[in-house]
Amino acid sequence: MPVAVPPYVEGHGLLKGKSVLITAAAGVGIGFAAAKKSIEEGCRAILISDIHERRLGEAAEKLKALSPSTQVFHQICDVTREEQVQALVATAEDRLGGVDVLINNAGLGGMKNVVDMTDDEWSRVLDITLTSVMRMTRAALKVMIPRGRGAVVNNASVLGWRAQKGQSHYAAAKAGVMAFTRCSAVEAAEHGIRINAVSPSIAMHDFLKKASPQDALDQLASLEAFGRAAEVWEVANVMMFLASDYAGYMVGEVVSVSSQRA
């Protein structure tokens, strides 16, 4: 039998006084959970972005209701477009008074065997899931380095470590996120900036349920140590730790939020 979901963890001020920028934060997934946790952990201001305008606006309104003292901003951003990435970081610098924490959450999955995969299908997953992390990190480092501080948290996946049919494009992208995290981290550390990543497996939310067959989700969840999928806030909790000063000596780490490391 699956182990019961533990009680929701309340905030402990881990991000008190910090500003946060999060990509792909609309809806009910890990990105929105990370935004919600950031506010609960005391961030002074937050900017969320996504490509879905209606859902982004709805997410911002929900976040504003959490804490009247936290400034909440939102901006549309297609992370495959360099000019939009630059505009997003410029807005964050202006509205947030400087970006302290960047959470790279954007990604795109899908199921397709290699023999049937087109170049466009491969390239789209790599661009959204991997190259966007480089674009956002590059833009953030340019404003963080002069200040000599900052934290970047990337969202990888256990598929960067293990094999699964139909996931070669997504797995390659997430393995790339892991490698990018490690290499960029040793560069950024010289400037007092920390870059780390989380590696979740299956985190259950409504959009995932709509996009995937229930029997497939149940099978993946059954492989976990607790016999269940993670709650999105359980992944967001680890993101908060990596973004906080408690992770002050962690550089280039990929922290598994799953029992499926390999």
N, C-alpha and C positions, 0 to 999 in steps of 0.2 A: 504493500500500500504506500502511496506517496506520503511524504512527511508534510504536515500542515504548514501553510505559509505563516511565518512569524509575524508578530505585531509590527506595524509600520514604525519606522525609527524617526523620532522627532529630531529637529535641528539642534545642533550643539554649537552654533556660531563659528563653524569651520571657515567660512568665507566672509567673516565680519569685515566690513569696510572695503571689500574688493569689488571690482567690476567684472562682468562676465559677458562673453560673446559666444553664442551657440548657433551652429548651422543645423538645418533640418529639424527644427524644434516645434513644428506645428503638429497637430493631431494628438495621438495617445501613445506614442512610442517612447523610446529611450531618450530622445532629444527633449521632448516636453517634460518627461520625468526629471531630467537633469536641470531644466530651467526651474521647475517647481522646487527641487531640492536646493538649488542655489539661493533662492529667495528665503527658504526656510533656514538655510545655513547663514543668513545674515548679509548677503551681498548688498551693496549700496545701490547698484544700478545694473541692469541687464538689457542686452539687445539680442532678440531672437530673430532668426531668419529662416526662410523656407521658400520654395518655389510655388507653393499653393496659397494664393492670396487670401481666400475666404477662411481656410483653416488657420492661417497665420494670424489673422485678425481676431478670430475666436480664441486662439491660444493666448494672445496678448491680454485680452479682456479677463480671462480666467486668472492669469498671473497677477494682474493689477489688483484683483480682489483679495489676494493673499496677504498683502502688506502695503498699507497706504504710504509707508515711509520709503518703500523701494521704488526707484524710477524704472519703469518698464517701457522699452521701445521695441519696435519691430520694423523690419525692412525686407522686402522681396529680394531674393538673390538666387540666381542660377549659378551654382558653383563651377559649372563648366565654362563660364564666361569670365575671362580675366578682368574686363572692365567692371563687371558687377561685383566681383570679389574686392577690387580696389575701392569701389564706392562703398561697399559694406564696411570695410575696415576704417575708411575715412569717416563715415558716419559714427562708428563706434568710438573712435578717438575723440570726436567732437561731442557727442551726446553723453558718453560715459566718463569723459575727462581722462581718457587713457584706458587701454585694455589691459587688465591684470591677468585674466584667464580666458583662454580660447578653448572651446570644446568642439572638435571636428567630428560631427556625427553623421554627415551626409553619406549616403551609400545606396547602391542599387543591386538587387539580387535577381534571381531568375533561375529557371531550370532548362538546361539545354545541353545535350551531349555534344562533344567536340565535333563529331562527324557531321552534325547538322548545323553547326554554328556558323553564322556569317561574320565577316570582318566587322560590320557595323554593330552587331550584337556584342561582340567581344570588346570593341573599342568603347562603346557606350558605358558598359559596366566598369571598365578600367578608368575611364575619364571621371565618372561620378564618384566612384568608390576610392580610387587611389590618387589620381592626379589632382582632384579637388583638395585633398589633404595637403599636398605640396603647395598648391596655390594659396590656400588660406594661411598655412604656416609661414610661407615666404613673406606674405604681406604683413602678418602679425609681427614677425621677427624684425622687420624694418622699423617698426615703431617701438618694440620692446627693447631692442638692443641699446638705443641711446639712453634709456632709463635704467638699464642694468638689472631688470627684474621681469618676472612674468612666468606663467605656467601654461603649457599646452597639453591637453588630454585628447588623444585620438581613440576612435572606436574601431577596434579590429574585430576579429572573430576566431573562434576555435578552428574554423575552416582554413585558417592560415597555417595550422599545424597538422590537420588530419585530412584524409581523403573522403570524398563523397561524390557519387555519380551525379552528373548533370551540373556540377558546381565548379568546373575548371576556371571559368572566367572570374567568378566571385572569389573563389579560394585564392587564385593568383593575385587578385587585387588586395585581398586582406593580408596575404603573406607580404605583399609589397608595403602595406601600411606598417606592418611590424618592422620590416627592414628599414623603412624610411624613418620610423620612430627612433630606432637605435642610432642610425647615422646622423640624423639631424640633431639628436639630443647631445651628442658629444661636441658638435659645433656650437650649439646654443649654450651649453654649460659654461663655456669660456666667458660668457657675458652675463652669467647669473640667472639664466633662464632654464627652466626644467621642462623637458618633453617626455611624456610617458603615454602608455596606452592601456586600455582595458580590452579583454578578449572574452566576450560573452558567447554562449552557445545559443540556446533558444530562450528568448524573453517574450512572454505571452502578452499580446494586446489585440484589440479588436481588428485593426487593419491586417495583422498577420493571419488572423482567423479567416478573414474574408478572402485572402490571397492564396491560402494553402489548404489542401484537403485535411480534414480533421484527423483522419487515421494516420496521416504522415506526421502531423504535429504530435499526436499521442505517442507515436513510436519514438520520435526524437526525445520527448520529455521523459519517457520511461528509461532512457539510457543515462539520465543524470543521477548523481549520487542520492539526491533527495527524492528521486522518482517523479519529479515534476519540473515544469519549466520555471525559469526565474520570473519574478515580477520585475517590471521595468524599473521600479524604484530600487530594487536590490542591486541592479547594475549601476544606476545613478549614484548610489551610496559610495561605491568604489571610485567613481569619477570625482566625487566631492573630496574624498581623501587625497587622491592624486593632485587635485587642484589646490589643496590646502597646504599650509606650512608644516603640517605633520609629515608630509612626504618630502620635506626639504632636502634630503640627501638621496633621493631617488632620481636616477637619470637613465633614460632609455629603456625602462622596464616595460614589459608587457604582462599585465597582471590578469591571470585567468579568473573569470567570474563563472566558473563551470568546473565540473569534474572531468571534462573531456579535453585534456590537454593534447593528447595524441591518439 
